[in-house]
């Protein structure tokens, strides 16, 4: 019903930057909030950053000051600008959206993930 497609992952050296994109499509009445999560090998999935319908943002302490989340509402797209990357940022990054569908139901949707690898 709703699809999220991520892009922008890849291999980057420590100290480098990447920008992730996630576009939502489908039976969307409104997107209430979007966010990025990540899961490193052998680790649990953790919240990285979120942005609400009021454009308030929240970041994990580990990325605050280095990552920036933003939204392009007409495009139903969320971005994650990642700067000063470290090997600890290596993970699969997943896009999440809290969506109100045309059926007036709220659901959380997930993208398939994009790999970010930080290595020299």
N, C-alpha and C positions, 0 to 999 in steps of 0.2 A: 504494500500500500504506500509506504514511504521508503525511499531509498536514500542512503547517504554514500557518497563517493569521495574518498580521500585521495589526495595527490600531494606530491612534493617531498616525499621521503627520499632517503638515499644515504650515501656514505659521505661523511664530512670529517675533516680533521679537528682535533681539539682546538677550541677557540673560534671555530667557524660558525656559520649561520645557515639555517634553513628556514623556509617558510612553507608550512603545511596549509592546504586548502581542503575544505569539505563542503560539498554542495548537496543540498537536500532537494529532492523532487518527489512528486507523487501527489497523493490526496491530502494536501496541506491547506488547512484553513489559517493557521498561524503557528509560528514557532515561538514558543514561550522562553526557551533557553537553549543554549548550545554549549558544548564543552568538549574538551580534549582529555582523554585518559591514556595511560600507557601501561604496558606490561613488559617487564624485562624477563629474560629467561630465568625460570625457577622462582619468579616473584609473583605476587598478587597484583592484579590490576589496581592502579591508583589514579586518583584525580590529579590532573595537571592544572587545568584552568577552566573556568566557566564564565559565561556571559549571559545575562538575563535579558528579558524583554525590555527592561528599563535601562539596559546598557551598563549595569553594574557588573564589575568583574571580581573574580576571586582566583587566587593562585595558591598552589602549593608552596610552602616555605622554600622548598628546594629549588624552585624556579623563579621565584619572585625577584624582580629586577633584571632578569635575563630574558624571560618570555613575555610576549604580549599577545593577548587574544583580542580579536576584533570581528565585527560582523558587517556584511554588506546585505542589508535587509531586502532590497529589491531582487537580489540574486540568490537569496536563501543560502548564503554562503558564510562560513566562519573560517577565520584564518588563525594560525598560530605562528607568530614570528619568534624564532628561537635563535638567540644570540649567545655568544660565549659558551658554546656547547662543550660538555665534558663527557668522558666515557661513561659516566654514571647516567647520562641521558639516553644511552642506547636502549632501545625498546621498540616494540610495536606500538604505534600511536593510533588510538581509536577515536573517531568522532562520535559524539552523542548529541541527540536532539530530543527535547521534550516538545512533542508536536500535538497540537489540537487538530484533528482531522475534520473533514467535512461532515462526518457523522457525529461531531461534537464530543468525541472521545479523546482523552489524553493518553499518549503512549510515549515511552522512551524507545528511540530507534538508535541503532548502532551501525557504523560503517564496518567494513571488513578489515580495516587497519592498514597502515603503511609503515614500513620498516625504516627506522632511523638508526644508523650506526655511526658512532663517533669513535674514530680510531686513527692513530698515526700510521 
